[in-house]
Amino acid sequence: MQPVAFHTAAQALDPHVLDAAAAWLVRLHDSAATDDDRRACERWRQSDPAHARAWARAEALVHKLGGLPPGLALPALGRPVRATRRATLAKTAALLALGPSLWLGWRATDAQGWLAEHRTANGEQRALRLPDGTRVTLNTASALDLRFDAAQRLLWLRAGEMLVETAPDPAATPRPLRVATREGVAQALGTRFTVRQDDGRTRIAVLEGAVRIVPAQGGEAVVLDAGRQTRFGAQQVDVPVALDAAGTAWTRGMLLADGMRLADVVAELARYRPGVLRCDPAVAELRVSGAFPATDTDRALGMLVSTYRVDAVMRLRGHWVTLVPRSDG
């Protein structure tokens, strides 16, 4: 099918037509879509030139973004199905209305999880209790979408970090509990574990039970047992190592450093603080050790200044902070 041009003002599409195109797009990207659904969509497309233009826009959206964005495909946990479907269709129709020139900008925004169902701000932590009894704690600056249906319990970590404490599935037919990130999927095997989405890598630490990790692009699956942690990309899981207490200290509101570069300590604290927190290159390699309150960055900065030869220069009423070498005077 040849795409139809739709960039001129004369070809502006009726919102009702975009709503219908969004409904077909969501329907055909559902795992339960049938050949009858696809034939019905084709009949709708051919019934009106405006329908053809709207469907061309829908196809261009999928091509441009590499598939229907996950945030539009994962219903919100605990919401009525009808309300969830309305919200999903509304998001999809709104995205179609943006047009191709704005889709990549939308994807850059959505990749940070700003449109996710559950989000935390800088410095915020939030506890969620799921209908099956599973508990999730979202760390600072995190974003999570959820999908519970007859076949699965899926947690899509879009950004940030979370602690998952699984519960037995109350459904008659037990459903696997999986955590998805950009790099792959981790299936819980009766467990308590943390997951962190970094830039191009996922970190997992297992406190209890075990987790089975499957990289997104077909790498070898790895079972990670309690007391172990690892990182993985889309193609491969790193060799697991012993659990490091520093990696799970955030669950107690702490940042643990043992000979850590000051630049790395500052980068971690910056995740918990609104505004800008940076480190002057002159002190970036300073080695830092200690336990710092991650959720009280003012206190953590005070501890650094009182212990090491650095000063905190604050501007814009504390919204811009730079750690610099302490002056001799």
URHU-V601293 format. One record per residue. PSI is psi as a letter, one per 30 degrees, with the letter a starting at -180 (none if undefined). OMEGA is omega in radians with two decimals (NA if undefined). D_FIRST is the distance of its C-alpha to the first C-alpha in Angstrom with 1 decimal. Layout:
psi=PSI omega=OMEGA d_first=D_FIRST
psi=PSI omega=OMEGA d_first=D_FIRST
//
This chain:
psi=k omega=-3.14 d_first=0.0
psi=k omega=3.11 d_first=3.8
psi=k omega=3.13 d_first=6.4
psi=k omega=3.13 d_first=9.1
psi=k omega=-3.13 d_first=12.6
psi=g omega=-3.04 d_first=15.1
psi=f omega=-3.10 d_first=18.2
psi=l omega=-3.12 d_first=20.4
psi=e omega=-3.11 d_first=23.1
psi=f omega=-3.09 d_first=22.3
psi=g omega=3.10 d_first=19.0
psi=k omega=-3.02 d_first=20.9
psi=k omega=3.10 d_first=19.6
psi=k omega=3.14 d_first=22.1
psi=e omega=3.13 d_first=23.3
psi=e omega=3.10 d_first=23.0
psi=e omega=3.09 d_first=19.3
psi=e omega=3.08 d_first=19.0
psi=e omega=-3.13 d_first=21.3
psi=e omega=3.11 d_first=19.2
psi=e omega=3.11 d_first=16.0
psi=e omega=3.14 d_first=18.4
psi=e omega=3.12 d_first=19.8
psi=e omega=-3.12 d_first=16.5
psi=e omega=3.12 d_first=15.8
psi=e omega=-3.11 d_first=19.3
psi=e omega=-3.09 d_first=19.4
psi=f omega=3.09 d_first=16.5
psi=g omega=3.04 d_first=18.0
psi=k omega=-3.13 d_first=21.4
psi=f omega=-3.12 d_first=22.8
psi=g omega=-3.13 d_first=23.6
psi=k omega=-3.09 d_first=20.0
psi=l omega=3.05 d_first=19.8
psi=e omega=3.09 d_first=17.4
psi=e omega=3.08 d_first=18.7
psi=e omega=-3.12 d_first=17.6
psi=e omega=3.10 d_first=14.0
psi=e omega=3.11 d_first=14.2
psi=e omega=3.09 d_first=16.0
psi=e omega=3.14 d_first=13.5
psi=e omega=3.09 d_first=10.9
psi=e omega=3.09 d_first=13.8
psi=e omega=-3.11 d_first=14.6
psi=e omega=-3.06 d_first=11.3
psi=f omega=-3.04 d_first=11.6
psi=f omega=-3.07 d_first=15.3
psi=k omega=3.12 d_first=15.5
psi=e omega=3.11 d_first=13.8
psi=e omega=3.08 d_first=15.4
psi=e omega=-3.14 d_first=13.8
psi=e omega=3.13 d_first=10.2
psi=e omega=3.14 d_first=11.7
psi=e omega=-3.14 d_first=13.4
psi=e omega=3.05 d_first=10.6
psi=e omega=3.10 d_first=8.8
psi=e omega=3.11 d_first=12.3
psi=e omega=3.12 d_first=12.7
psi=e omega=3.11 d_first=9.9
psi=e omega=3.10 d_first=11.6
psi=e omega=-3.13 d_first=14.8
psi=e omega=3.14 d_first=14.3
psi=e omega=-3.07 d_first=13.3
psi=e omega=-3.07 d_first=16.2
psi=g omega=3.11 d_first=18.7
psi=g omega=-3.13 d_first=17.9
psi=l omega=3.09 d_first=17.5
psi=k omega=-3.08 d_first=18.8
psi=k omega=-3.09 d_first=22.3
psi=e omega=-3.13 d_first=25.1
psi=f omega=3.10 d_first=27.1
psi=f omega=-3.09 d_first=24.5
psi=f omega=-3.08 d_first=24.4
psi=j omega=3.12 d_first=28.2
psi=l omega=3.13 d_first=30.3
psi=k omega=-3.13 d_first=33.7
psi=k omega=3.03 d_first=36.5
psi=f omega=3.10 d_first=39.0
psi=l omega=3.07 d_first=37.1
psi=k omega=-3.08 d_first=36.5
psi=e omega=-3.11 d_first=33.1
psi=e omega=3.12 d_first=32.5
psi=e omega=3.12 d_first=33.4
psi=e omega=-3.14 d_first=31.4
psi=e omega=3.12 d_first=28.2
psi=e omega=-3.13 d_first=28.9
psi=e omega=-3.14 d_first=29.4
psi=e omega=-3.14 d_first=26.2
psi=e omega=3.14 d_first=24.1
psi=e omega=3.11 d_first=26.0
psi=e omega=-3.10 d_first=25.5
psi=e omega=3.12 d_first=21.7
psi=e omega=3.12 d_first=21.6
psi=e omega=3.14 d_first=23.9
psi=e omega=3.08 d_first=21.8
psi=e omega=-3.12 d_first=18.7
psi=f omega=-3.14 d_first=21.3
psi=e omega=-3.08 d_first=22.4
psi=l omega=-3.01 d_first=19.4
psi=f omega=-3.10 d_first=18.2
psi=f omega=-3.09 d_first=21.5
psi=f omega=-3.05 d_first=23.5
psi=e omega=-3.12 d_first=21.5
psi=e omega=3.06 d_first=23.2
psi=e omega=3.08 d_first=26.5
psi=e omega=-3.12 d_first=25.9
psi=e omega=3.12 d_first=25.2
psi=e omega=3.10 d_first=28.5
psi=e omega=-3.07 d_first=30.3
psi=f omega=3.13 d_first=29.0
psi=f omega=3.11 d_first=29.8
psi=f omega=3.09 d_first=33.4
psi=g omega=-3.09 d_first=33.2
psi=f omega=3.14 d_first=34.0
psi=g omega=-3.12 d_first=31.7
psi=l omega=-3.11 d_first=32.9
psi=e omega=-3.14 d_first=34.8
psi=k omega=-3.11 d_first=38.1
psi=l omega=2.98 d_first=39.3
psi=k omega=3.10 d_first=42.6
psi=l omega=3.07 d_first=43.9
psi=k omega=3.13 d_first=45.9
psi=f omega=-3.12 d_first=49.1
psi=k omega=2.97 d_first=48.0
psi=k omega=-3.06 d_first=47.9
psi=k omega=3.10 d_first=46.9
psi=k omega=3.11 d_first=47.5
psi=k omega=3.01 d_first=45.1
psi=j omega=-3.08 d_first=46.1
psi=l omega=-3.07 d_first=43.2
psi=f omega=-3.14 d_first=43.5
psi=f omega=-3.12 d_first=44.3
psi=f omega=3.09 d_first=47.1
psi=k omega=3.10 d_first=45.5
psi=k omega=3.10 d_first=46.6
psi=k omega=3.02 d_first=44.6
psi=j omega=3.10 d_first=46.2
psi=k omega=3.08 d_first=43.9
psi=a omega=3.14 d_first=45.5
psi=k omega=3.01 d_first=45.3
psi=h omega=-3.10 d_first=42.1
psi=l omega=-3.12 d_first=40.0
psi=k omega=-3.02 d_first=36.8
psi=k omega=2.95 d_first=35.9
psi=l omega=-3.06 d_first=33.3
psi=k omega=3.05 d_first=34.1
psi=j omega=3.03 d_first=32.5
psi=k omega=3.05 d_first=34.8
psi=a omega=-3.05 d_first=33.4
psi=f omega=-3.03 d_first=34.6
psi=f omega=-3.00 d_first=33.6
psi=l omega=2.92 d_first=34.4
psi=j omega=-3.02 d_first=36.2
psi=k omega=3.06 d_first=34.1
psi=j omega=-3.12 d_first=35.4
psi=j omega=3.12 d_first=32.9
psi=j omega=-3.06 d_first=35.1
psi=e omega=-3.12 d_first=33.2
psi=l omega=3.02 d_first=36.2
psi=b omega=-2.88 d_first=39.9
psi=k omega=3.10 d_first=42.0
psi=l omega=3.00 d_first=43.2
psi=k omega=-3.14 d_first=45.8
psi=k omega=3.06 d_first=44.8
psi=j omega=-2.96 d_first=47.5
psi=l omega=3.05 d_first=46.0
psi=l omega=3.08 d_first=47.4
psi=k omega=-3.12 d_first=47.2
psi=k omega=-3.14 d_first=44.3
psi=f omega=-3.12 d_first=45.8
psi=l omega=-3.14 d_first=43.0
psi=e omega=3.05 d_first=44.1
psi=j omega=-3.07 d_first=41.6
psi=k omega=3.13 d_first=41.9
psi=k omega=3.09 d_first=38.7
psi=k omega=3.02 d_first=38.4
psi=k omega=-3.07 d_first=38.7
psi=k omega=3.00 d_first=36.4
psi=k omega=3.13 d_first=36.2
psi=k omega=2.97 d_first=32.9
psi=a omega=3.13 d_first=32.8
psi=f omega=-3.05 d_first=30.4
psi=f omega=-3.13 d_first=32.1
psi=a omega=-3.05 d_first=32.2
psi=k omega=3.06 d_first=33.8
psi=k omega=3.12 d_first=37.5
psi=k omega=-3.13 d_first=38.7
psi=k omega=3.09 d_first=42.1
psi=i omega=-3.11 d_first=44.8
psi=i omega=-2.81 d_first=47.3
psi=l omega=3.00 d_first=47.8
psi=k omega=-3.01 d_first=48.5
psi=l omega=3.07 d_first=46.5
psi=k omega=3.11 d_first=45.2
psi=k omega=3.11 d_first=41.7
psi=k omega=3.09 d_first=41.1
psi=j omega=3.05 d_first=37.8
psi=a omega=3.13 d_first=38.6
psi=j omega=3.10 d_first=36.5
psi=g omega=3.14 d_first=34.6
psi=l omega=3.04 d_first=37.2
psi=k omega=3.07 d_first=38.2
psi=k omega=3.08 d_first=41.9
psi=k omega=3.06 d_first=43.3
psi=k omega=-3.08 d_first=47.0
psi=k omega=3.13 d_first=48.3
psi=e omega=3.12 d_first=51.5
psi=l omega=3.09 d_first=51.7
psi=b omega=-3.11 d_first=50.0
psi=l omega=3.13 d_first=47.1
psi=k omega=3.09 d_first=43.4
psi=j omega=-3.06 d_first=40.9
psi=k omega=3.11 d_first=38.5
psi=j omega=3.11 d_first=35.1
psi=k omega=-3.02 d_first=33.4
psi=e omega=-3.04 d_first=29.7
psi=h omega=2.95 d_first=28.7
psi=g omega=3.09 d_first=30.7
psi=l omega=-3.11 d_first=34.2
psi=k omega=3.10 d_first=37.3
psi=k omega=-3.12 d_first=38.2
psi=k omega=3.04 d_first=41.6
psi=k omega=-3.12 d_first=44.0
psi=j omega=-3.07 d_first=45.9
psi=l omega=3.12 d_first=49.3
psi=k omega=-3.14 d_first=51.5
psi=g omega=-3.13 d_first=53.2
psi=l omega=3.07 d_first=50.5
psi=l omega=3.11 d_first=47.8
psi=l omega=3.01 d_first=45.0
psi=l omega=3.08 d_first=41.9
psi=l omega=3.03 d_first=38.6
psi=a omega=-3.08 d_first=35.4
psi=f omega=-3.06 d_first=31.9
psi=f omega=-2.99 d_first=33.2
psi=k omega=3.05 d_first=36.9
psi=k omega=3.10 d_first=39.8
psi=l omega=3.08 d_first=42.9
psi=k omega=-3.13 d_first=46.2
psi=k omega=3.10 d_first=47.7
psi=l omega=3.14 d_first=50.9
psi=k omega=-3.13 d_first=53.6
psi=k omega=3.13 d_first=52.8
psi=k omega=-3.10 d_first=53.8
psi=f omega=-3.12 d_first=55.4
psi=e omega=-3.08 d_first=54.1
psi=f omega=3.14 d_first=50.5
psi=g omega=-3.11 d_first=51.2
psi=f omega=-3.11 d_first=53.9
psi=f omega=3.13 d_first=51.5
psi=f omega=3.06 d_first=51.8
psi=g omega=3.11 d_first=55.4
psi=g omega=-3.04 d_first=54.6
psi=l omega=2.96 d_first=55.9
psi=j omega=-3.14 d_first=54.9
psi=k omega=3.12 d_first=56.8
psi=k omega=3.11 d_first=57.5
psi=j omega=-3.06 d_first=59.4
psi=h omega=-3.09 d_first=59.8
psi=k omega=3.06 d_first=56.4
psi=k omega=3.11 d_first=55.6
psi=e omega=3.13 d_first=56.2
psi=e omega=-3.14 d_first=52.8
psi=e omega=3.06 d_first=51.2
psi=e omega=-3.14 d_first=53.5
psi=e omega=3.13 d_first=52.5
psi=e omega=3.10 d_first=48.8
psi=e omega=3.13 d_first=49.2
psi=e omega=-3.13 d_first=51.3
psi=f omega=3.11 d_first=48.8
psi=f omega=-3.07 d_first=46.4
psi=g omega=-3.00 d_first=48.9
psi=k omega=3.04 d_first=49.9
psi=l omega=-3.14 d_first=48.2
psi=a omega=-3.05 d_first=48.2
psi=k omega=3.03 d_first=48.8
psi=j omega=-3.05 d_first=51.0
psi=l omega=-3.06 d_first=51.4
psi=k omega=3.07 d_first=53.9
psi=k omega=3.14 d_first=55.6
psi=f omega=-3.10 d_first=55.0
psi=f omega=3.14 d_first=58.8
psi=g omega=-3.05 d_first=59.1
psi=e omega=-3.06 d_first=55.7
psi=g omega=3.10 d_first=57.3
psi=k omega=-3.11 d_first=60.1
psi=k omega=-3.00 d_first=60.3
psi=k omega=3.04 d_first=60.4
psi=k omega=3.10 d_first=61.6
psi=l omega=3.08 d_first=62.0
psi=j omega=-3.03 d_first=60.6
psi=k omega=3.11 d_first=59.0
psi=j omega=-3.05 d_first=57.9
psi=e omega=-3.09 d_first=54.2
psi=g omega=3.04 d_first=54.0
psi=i omega=-3.01 d_first=56.9
psi=f omega=3.07 d_first=55.9
psi=e omega=3.12 d_first=58.8
psi=e omega=3.13 d_first=61.2
psi=e omega=3.10 d_first=59.3
psi=e omega=3.10 d_first=59.6
psi=e omega=3.12 d_first=63.2
psi=e omega=3.12 d_first=63.8
psi=e omega=-3.11 d_first=62.3
psi=e omega=-3.10 d_first=64.3
psi=f omega=-3.06 d_first=67.5
psi=e omega=-3.05 d_first=67.1
psi=l omega=-3.09 d_first=65.7
psi=i omega=3.10 d_first=66.5
psi=l omega=3.02 d_first=63.6
psi=l omega=3.06 d_first=63.3
psi=j omega=3.12 d_first=60.6
psi=j omega=-3.07 d_first=60.0
psi=k omega=3.08 d_first=58.5
psi=l omega=3.11 d_first=56.9
psi=h omega=3.09 d_first=55.2
psi=h omega=3.08 d_first=57.3
psi=g omega=3.14 d_first=56.2
psi=f omega=3.07 d_first=52.5
psi=j omega=-3.06 d_first=52.7
psi=k omega=3.10 d_first=54.9
psi=k omega=3.01 d_first=55.6
psi=k omega=-3.05 d_first=57.9
psi=l omega=3.08 d_first=60.1
psi=k omega=3.11 d_first=63.2
psi=k omega=3.13 d_first=66.3
psi=k omega=-3.11 d_first=68.6
psi=f omega=-3.11 d_first=72.1
psi=none omega=NA d_first=73.7
//
